[in-house]
């Protein structure tokens, strides 16, 4: 990396910002047996009458131990979407800065760019769904703050080549955000292992996929302590509620069950991949390191409608670049997968 300077990337108003200090920030030992009369709470205990830990220390402690990082390298959000939005708001000046995204990819990167009034420079993946390094670096200018990389990618399902990502981390002087929502289904390594090597690296993960907790909305940001400190300044004080924290703790401690579910999903995916070879109107089955499979069919609109008639909802991704006539199948239970396979062979 040539000239990475985190301080130069932070928005001036965020640098000058004095963050809000909640009652639970000022007195942190709120798990002690004390009389709490500091936060204007209802005193009658019902499990949620008190404000939650604004820094989610217990959840972070478990994650730190499991992932091999320090507490100061973690920030939690109300889903990954809040985490991504906070990154935009900390580093991108509206009407001035820009970001780079790599379609086809997760749609919220572009939506958040629009919400924050930040230009989104789209650089298409090449035909094998890998990043085009030369085109990306050519699109960079002095106002390019963020590069979003989804790996394993959604909707294609593949993992990006590690050498390509490493090249971008070394060549781009802005922040590289690697979205690892599906990394638990991949045989490859997480970029968390390289967090100390690259000061411009941000890794986001989630409990929505492999952990089966989409309903509690918990997203995770891993980065240097300096980056986390910046984003923490603008984080709402109680962005992760008490019920979410409790359920996250229970689930994170259930390591064997989670591993078993990942293995079942992986086995289901492998079976589906085999069965798809026998479906005549399937043109291409794309490599996948995720909990879904992207396939190109003869007529995606027609096949989507036929599956709906059989009570099966899949995702038609034909509107996305490089995904014409592509359907995306999420891996379900064994019974759901069998129903899908049966329907695919009947229509």
N, C-alpha and C positions, 0 to 999 in steps of 0.2 A: 504494500500500500504506500502510495506516494505522500499525500498531504492530508490525511484524515485529521480533522480537528472538530471534535464534538461541540465545543463551545461556539464555533462559527455556524453550526446547524440549528441551534436553539433559537426560537423566535424571541426577539428582544423583549416583548411584553411578558413572556414566560420567565425569562431570566430575571426580570425585575419583580416578578410576582411574589407576594408573601402568601403562602398557602393558608387556607382555612384551618384553624386548629379547633378540633372538637373536644368535648369533655373527655372522651376516651383516648384522645391523643395526649392530653395534659396529665391525666392520671392513668397510667398504663396497666397497673396491677389490679384490674377489675375482677379477677377471679378470686381475690382474697375475700375473707369474711369481714366486710366493711359495711358501714351504713352509707349508701350512695345517695347523696342529695345534690349532686352537681350537674345533672343533665336534664332536669325537668321531665323525668320519666314518670310513668304511672308506677307506684311502689308495689302493687299487688302482683305477686309472682304468677305467671302463667306460661313460662318458658320463652316468651318473646317480648316481654314488657320492657326489657333493657335493650339499649342499642348494641349492635354486634361489634366485635373487634374490628376496628377500621383497617387494620393491617393483616387480619386473618392469620395470626401467628401459628396457630395449631395446624392449619391446613398447609401453610408454607413449610413448617418443620417436617411434616411427612413427605412432602414433595422434595424438599432439599435432600433428605436421606435417601429417597428412592432414586432420584435423578443424579445425585453426586454433585450438587451445586450448593452455594451458600444462600442463606436467607435473603441477603441483600441483592441477590441476582434474580429475585422473583417478584413479579407484580401480578395480582389477580384482578379479573374484571368480570362484569356482568355479561358473560359470554365473550368469545373471541372478538365479536364485532365491537364491543366497547373498548377492548384492548387496542384494536386497530385504529379506532376513532381517536383515542387518546394520543397515539403516536402521531397521527396527522396533526392534531391540535397543538402538540408540543413543538413540532419541528417545521411545519409548513405554513408559510405566510399566505393568507388568502389573496387571490388575484396576482400573486407574484411568483410563487414557487410552483414546481411541478413534480410529479412522480412518474415512475415507469411501471406498467403492468404488462403481463405476457399472455394475452389471450390465445386459446381459450383457457380461462382460469376462473377462480371464484369471483362471482359478480360483485360482492360487496366492496372490493377494492375500488372499483370505479364509482359505485354509488357513494361511498364515503368521500371520494375526491370531489364529486359534485356537491355534496352537502357542505363540505368545507371550502368550496369555491377555489379548488386547486386543480390545475391542469393535469389531465391524465394522458400521458404519452403511451400509446399502445404499440408494442413491438410483438408481432405475431411469432408464435413458436414455429419452428420448421416442421416439415411433414412427418417427422418421427416424434413429434411432440417434445422436442428439446429446445432450450433457449438458443437464440442466435446471438452469440457474444458480440460479434462485430456490429450488428445492427443496434444492439442495446447501447454499447459504448458510443456509437455515433449519435444516438438520440440524447445523450447526456449533455447538459449545459450547466452554467454556473448556478442555475436556480433549481437543479434536480436534487431533491432531498432524499427521496425514498425509492427503493427498488423492491417490488413485491415478487417473491418466488414461492409458488405453492408446490411442495414436493413431499410426498406423492401428490401429483397434480389432480385437480378436479376441474373438468370432467373426464380427462383422459385416463387417469388412474396410475400413470407411470411415475417412477422416481427419476429426477433429473440426474444427469451424469455429474458425479462429484467433482471431477476436474473442471467442468464448466462453471459450477458454482464457486469453486475455489478461485478460478480466474476472475470472476466478477467481484468477489470479496476483496481481492488484491488490487483490482483496477479501478473500482468505483469508490470515490471518496465520500459518498453519502452513506446512508444507513441501508443495509440489506436485510429485509424482513423475510425470513424463511418460515412459511406457514406449514407446520407439521401436524395438521389435524388428523392425518391418516397414518402417521409414522408407525403406530403400534402394529399395523398389519403388514409392514414392510420387513424384509430380511436385512435391509441396509441399516447403517448406523444413523443415529440422530446427530444433527449438527450441534447439539448441546455439548458433545465431546470436544468441539473446537471453539467453544465460547471464549476461552482464555486466549486463543490465538488471534482473534479478530475483534478489535475494539468497535468495529462498525456493524457487528452481527447482532441481530435480534431474532430469537426463535419463539414462535407462538405455538402453543398446543391447546388441547381442549379435553374436557371430560365428556363431550357429547357423542363421541364415536365408539372407540374401543371400550370405554368405561360405562357406556350405556346410560348416561345421565344428561341427555339433551334437555330434559325438562327443568333442570335446576339452574341452567345458564351459568357455567363457570369456565372462563377462559384464562389462559396462563401465558404470561410473557416472561421470557428468560433473556437477560442481557447483562452487560457490565453494570456494576453498582452505580456508575456515573449516569448511565442512561436511565436506569430504574429510578434514581433520585429525581431526574428531570420529570419523568412521567408521573411520579408520585405527587409532584407539586400540584398537578391539575386534576388528579383523580378525585371524584366525589368522596366525601368522608366515609359514607357507609354504602359503598356501591355493591358489596356482596352481603346479602342478608343473612341472618342467623340460621334460618332453615336450610339455606344452601350450604353454609359452612358445616352444619351438623351432618347433612347427608353426604357431603363430599368426604368428610373424615371417615364415616362408616364404610363408604365404598372403597376409598383408597387403601384401607387396611385389609380389604378382602382380596388380597393379591392372587390367591390360588383360583378363586372363582373367575376373576377377570381373565387370567391366563387361559383357563378352560374355555371361556366364551370366545376368546380370540381364536383358539385352535379349532373350535366348532365352525366358526365363520369362515376360517381359511379352508377347512375341509369342504364346506359347502360351496365355496367359490371354485375350488379345483374341480369338483364334480360338475358344476354348471359349465365351466370352460370345456370340459370333455363333451358334455351333451350338446353344446352349441355347435360343435363340429358337424353334427348330424342334421342341423336345421338348414334346409336348402337355400332359403332367402337371406341367410346371414352371409354377408360379403367379407367382412373383416372383423376379427376379434382382437382387440388391442391389448397389449401387455398391461398387467395391473398389479400394483403393490398396495392396494387399498381394499375396502370392503364392498367394492362395486366393480362392475365390468361394463366397459363401453364397447358397443358393437355397431358396425355399419350394416344396414339392411337394404333391401331393394327399395322400400318405400316406408319411411319412418312414420309418416302421418297415418297411413293405412294400418300398419302393424300396431301402432299405439292404440288406435280406435278398436281394433280387434281384441287386444288384451283387456281394454276397459270393459268390453262386452262380457268378458269372462271373469270380471271382478278383480282384475290385477292392475294396479297403478304403477307404471314405470315413469321414467323421465325422458321426454323427447328433447334432445340437445341439438336438433338440426339448425336452430337459429344461431348457434355459436360458430366462430371461425374454425375451419378445418373439420367440422363435425356434421357436414351435410348427411342427412339420412342416418343419423346415429341415435341409438337408444341407450340409456344407461340403466342397468339393473343393479339395485342394491341387494346384497345377500341377506336373506331372511332366515327364518327357522328351517329345519329340515323339511317340515310339512309345506311351508310356503314356497321353498325352492322347488319341491316336487310339483306343486301346482303350476308354477311358472314354466317348468320344463315341459309338462304335459300340454299346457296351453300353446307354447311355442311350436310344438310338433303337430298340434291339431289345426292351427290356423293356416 
